[in-house]
Amino acid sequence: MNIKTFHKATDLKDAHTMLQASKDNVLLGGGTWLKMTSRQIENAIDLSALGLEKITETDEEIIIGAMTTLNQYKNHQAIKDIGDGILTAAVSTILGDAFRNIATIGGSIAGRFAFSDVITSLLVFDVTLVFYPEQKMTLETFLSVRKDTGILTEIRIRKEQTRGFFYKVGQTSNDFSTINVAITRTKGKTNIVIGARPAIAARAVSAMAMIEGIPCPDDETITKVSEEAVRSLGFADNHQASKAYRESLAMTYVRRGLKEVYGHDC
Ligand SMILES: Cc1cc2nc3c(=O)[nH]c(=O)nc-3n(C[C@H](O)[C@H](O)[C@H](O)COP(=O)(O)OP(=O)(O)OC[C@H]3O[C@@H](n4cnc5c(N)ncnc54)[C@H](O)[C@@H]3O)c2cc1C
């Protein structure tokens, strides 16, 4: 990354006007990913003065400002409390405190990184993203659209009584995911998400439908649902792992995750 000019935005309108002015003007989160790229940036737009670095709660939602660092997010009680703490667990796997004090939740989502542990763990919850200019969409919709969505300002997580499971397989403790799996179970619904396949996280919709309404699935059902989750989502080879190895890991961890989220009550 090479930055010509640094622009500290005074409000969202100012930031957006600057963003629209040139394709070489770029929004800065923590800059941790951009720093690794060879981008030539005309104006780096700093969002740090816009009050977007806080987490608030209502009875229904946890509302996270896009400039909240990964460590603020990881250490917040509301994030620890939801889904057996899987959001905290997922972020804890990303390098160390020094890095997480810089990287932001907004940059982690806006980057649409296929290896992302943040996205996989959030996709099993009911998550709405808020953008400037005014636009709202679910995290799942955001991952499927390729168009410019403007400035991500808030991530809203609906509070629910949820059992949760998250697991990341990496070759070393600081490595990117070879595969990551997240599962939640609320009263009526089980969500299964597999990421880093190496494609970006996606919900295993047909597998989720198979287990819906079954209060205590037996071992055979759990195996069939896990097989369907793996069958329905595409896996591929890359430098980290083969397609077959990834499928085998995914099968193992979806099975373990389902046993864990149902095990409490069955
Ligand atoms: C060495 C290394 C290892 C890593 N390992 C992992 C890992 O194991 N698991 C994992 O999940 N992640 C991992 N990451 C990714 C890390 O979490 C990202 O660097 C981080 O998510 C990016 O956050 P940032 O705030 O620094 O974003 P930036 O680098 O500032 O920005 C990333 C992108 O998002 C855009 N952007 C930023 N903020 C906004 C906004 N508010 N609205 C719209 N667009 C915006 C930027 O323009 C840019 O395109 C790793 C990164 C590095 C460098």
The ligand as a MOL file (V3000), in Angstrom:
LIG
                    3D

  0  0  0     0  0            999 V3000
M  V30 BEGIN CTAB
M  V30 COUNTS 53 58 0 0 0
M  V30 BEGIN ATOM
M  V30 1 C -1.0770 -11.5520 8.6160 0
M  V30 2 C -2.5890 -11.5590 8.7210 0
M  V30 3 C -3.2280 -12.6700 9.2520 0
M  V30 4 C -4.6160 -12.6890 9.3520 0
M  V30 5 N -5.2420 -13.7950 9.8670 0
M  V30 6 C -6.5870 -13.8290 9.9320 0
M  V30 7 C -7.2580 -14.9830 10.4350 0
M  V30 8 O -6.6590 -15.9750 10.8390 0
M  V30 9 N -8.6260 -14.9540 10.4720 0
M  V30 10 C -9.3530 -13.8850 10.0410 0
M  V30 11 O -10.5780 -13.9200 10.0800 0
M  V30 12 N -8.7320 -12.7800 9.5540 0
M  V30 13 C -7.3840 -12.7370 9.4850 0
M  V30 14 N -6.7550 -11.6410 8.9840 0
M  V30 15 C -7.5840 -10.5790 8.4570 0
M  V30 16 C -7.6030 -9.4860 9.4350 0
M  V30 17 O -8.5850 -9.7360 10.3920 0
M  V30 18 C -7.8470 -8.3050 8.5120 0
M  V30 19 O -6.6020 -7.7170 8.2960 0
M  V30 20 C -8.8300 -7.3930 9.0430 0
M  V30 21 O -10.0420 -8.0880 9.0510 0
M  V30 22 C -8.9240 -6.1490 8.2170 0
M  V30 23 O -9.3020 -5.2120 9.1270 0
M  V30 24 P -8.8610 -3.7080 9.0070 0
M  V30 25 O -9.7650 -2.9460 9.9190 0
M  V30 26 O -7.4110 -3.5280 9.1960 0
M  V30 27 O -9.2660 -3.4220 7.4830 0
M  V30 28 P -8.5090 -2.5550 6.3460 0
M  V30 29 O -7.2480 -3.2400 5.9520 0
M  V30 30 O -8.4110 -1.1240 6.7920 0
M  V30 31 O -9.5950 -2.6460 5.2090 0
M  V30 32 C -9.9690 -3.8500 4.5890 0
M  V30 33 C -10.9630 -3.5240 3.4650 0
M  V30 34 O -12.1840 -3.0730 4.0100 0
M  V30 35 C -12.5240 -1.7620 3.5340 0
M  V30 36 N -13.1510 -1.0690 4.6410 0
M  V30 37 C -12.6390 -0.8560 5.8770 0
M  V30 38 N -13.5490 -0.2830 6.6800 0
M  V30 39 C -14.6720 -0.1070 5.9320 0
M  V30 40 C -15.9620 0.4310 6.1780 0
M  V30 41 N -16.3150 0.9160 7.3860 0
M  V30 42 N -16.8700 0.4230 5.1800 0
M  V30 43 C -16.5680 -0.0990 3.9600 0
M  V30 44 N -15.3560 -0.6130 3.6540 0
M  V30 45 C -14.4190 -0.6180 4.6260 0
M  V30 46 C -11.1940 -1.1480 3.1080 0
M  V30 47 O -11.3590 -0.1390 2.1360 0
M  V30 48 C -10.4840 -2.3780 2.5510 0
M  V30 49 O -10.9420 -2.6720 1.2510 0
M  V30 50 C -5.3750 -11.5810 8.8840 0
M  V30 51 C -4.7180 -10.4550 8.3530 0
M  V30 52 C -3.3420 -10.4350 8.2750 0
M  V30 53 C -2.6870 -9.2070 7.7010 0
M  V30 END ATOM
M  V30 BEGIN BOND
M  V30 1 1 1 2
M  V30 2 1 2 3
M  V30 3 2 2 52
M  V30 4 2 3 4
M  V30 5 1 4 5
M  V30 6 1 4 50
M  V30 7 2 5 6
M  V30 8 1 6 7
M  V30 9 1 6 13
M  V30 10 2 7 8
M  V30 11 1 7 9
M  V30 12 1 9 10
M  V30 13 2 10 11
M  V30 14 1 10 12
M  V30 15 2 12 13
M  V30 16 1 13 14
M  V30 17 1 14 15
M  V30 18 1 14 50
M  V30 19 1 15 16
M  V30 20 1 16 17
M  V30 21 1 16 18
M  V30 22 1 18 19
M  V30 23 1 18 20
M  V30 24 1 20 21
M  V30 25 1 20 22
M  V30 26 1 22 23
M  V30 27 1 23 24
M  V30 28 2 24 25
M  V30 29 1 24 26
M  V30 30 1 24 27
M  V30 31 1 27 28
M  V30 32 2 28 29
M  V30 33 1 28 30
M  V30 34 1 28 31
M  V30 35 1 31 32
M  V30 36 1 32 33
M  V30 37 1 33 34
M  V30 38 1 33 48
M  V30 39 1 34 35
M  V30 40 1 35 36
M  V30 41 1 35 46
M  V30 42 1 36 37
M  V30 43 1 36 45
M  V30 44 2 37 38
M  V30 45 1 38 39
M  V30 46 1 39 40
M  V30 47 2 39 45
M  V30 48 1 40 41
M  V30 49 2 40 42
M  V30 50 1 42 43
M  V30 51 2 43 44
M  V30 52 1 44 45
M  V30 53 1 46 47
M  V30 54 1 46 48
M  V30 55 1 48 49
M  V30 56 2 50 51
M  V30 57 1 51 52
M  V30 58 1 52 53
M  V30 END BOND
M  V30 END CTAB
M  END
